[in-house]
Amino acid sequence: MGFRRAAGAEISADGTWTNFSKRHSVRPRRVVAPADLDGLRRVLKETAADGSRLRVVGSGHSYNDVAVAPETQVSLRHLDKVLDVDTASGRVKAEGGATLRTIRTVLSRHGLAFANMGDIDHQSIAGALSTGTHGTGSAAPAFASQVVEMELMLAGGSVVRCGAEDGDLFDAARVSLGALGVIVSVTLQAVPEYNLRRSDAIITRDEAFTLLADPPAIDHIGLYFMPYIDQVLMWTAERTGDPVDKPSALGEWFRDVVKVNYGLDAMGMVARRAPRLVPALSRAFARGIRPETTVDTYDKVFLRPLFVRHDAFEFAVEQAQGPECVRHLMSAMEDAEVPAAFPCETRIAPAESAWLHPSYGRTSTWVGAAVQSPGIDVDAAWQEAQRACVEVGGRPHWGKWHTLAATELRGLYPRWDDFAALRTELDPGGLFGSPAIDRILGRV
């Protein structure tokens, strides 16, 4: 079937960088990977001196052009270490290029864990923070709320440390799209390692909308809608003191790799060639999901990644608006006859305090969709879904598909002007810019 695991960006022999969804490519004029902070400082000064701009890139697991760097591309792959773990306080300090997987693995050795996470862990911590990466659960914090301290290297090469006591800088820097400076270290508040009891079930769309309108008191919940069919996969997870109780390693491999990844890859190939078969394919996929309850370590429950290349849409809307926005999204894709045989995840998340976090100031329903990529034209449908979300104050995930510009985004974020003023103060020359940042945040 030609399936192979895809995790982040691809870099071709001629130096062309292509993001995860294969929607955006660039051949940077210059690519650098500093070995230490002095090297990073030199890169910043050299780039500023020649009047060009730079972008720091992480794993490239983005679906839009936020990480595209046509001028200088900076990788933190050599600044990727966990620097300290304080088991007494539960705090861990890591360099900005450290991946979530690296941090998670080190935490586990000390009996610690992330308080919450999404379903992949190969992003860098700097990239995950910069785009507002989140998990699910009405009281489960996104990574931005797990941060207690950060260090930023500013355009001039100085390093500033900020924590909750620093107010504005801390609230701006935790989700900044890389536009304030380079995140050189992050200190996170971890929690004691825990197990989760996960349950999977199939419910109807009406049942799912009722649940979204009045979410149950469950630690974590996710809903996977699929266009054209009434079945919705619901998964829930709650903390438990029970020991691990799950299928064998072979059973997990068959479920996660064969049924989900190989299954979705095959469905995508058929859908591109015979769109009329999509409803039947999706119903067959849903029938293959068996009700199941397992107990496992938190990371094994959260991390059920899709290795199939796909494109993704996700907006955070006020919780009460969630059901109607999901309806608009499904209708838009169905009316446009998008050949999408792919799960579209909806999640619930608490209010966040970082100024540019899409969940800033309100409990949110994250309305999401995905299609296999490349090769499926979904833009018109997602434009319509975007319009419906924005009409009720919805805000886009910074690492996923959207077409909004600064003039449209400004009215969605109460602290937008404060962020813009701080950005001008910290980076008056616009060093940390690109065409995408110019469009999204405006040019300094």
Secondary structure, 3 states (H helix, E strand, C coil): CCCCCCCCCEECCCCCEECCCCCCEECCCEEECCCCHHHHHHHHHHHHHCCCCEEEECCCCCCCCCCCCCCEEEECCCCCCEEEEECCCCEEEEECCCEHHHHHHHHHHCCEECCCCCCCCCCEHHHHHHCCCCCCCCCCCCHHHHEEEEEEECCCCCEEEEEHHHCHHHHHHCCCCCCCCEEEEEEEECEECCEEEEEEEEEEHHHHHHHHHCCCCCCEEEEEECCCCCEEEEEEEEEECCCCECCCHHHHHHHHHHHHHHHHHHHHHHHHHCHHHHHHHHHHHHHCCCCEEEEEEHHHHHCCCCCCCEEEEEEEEEHHHHHHHHHHHHHHHHHCCCCCCCCEEEEEECCECCCCCCCECCCEEEEEEEEECCCCCCHHHHHHHHHHHHHCCCEECCCCECCCCHHHHHHHCCCHHHHHHHHHHHCCCCCCCCHHHHHHHCCC
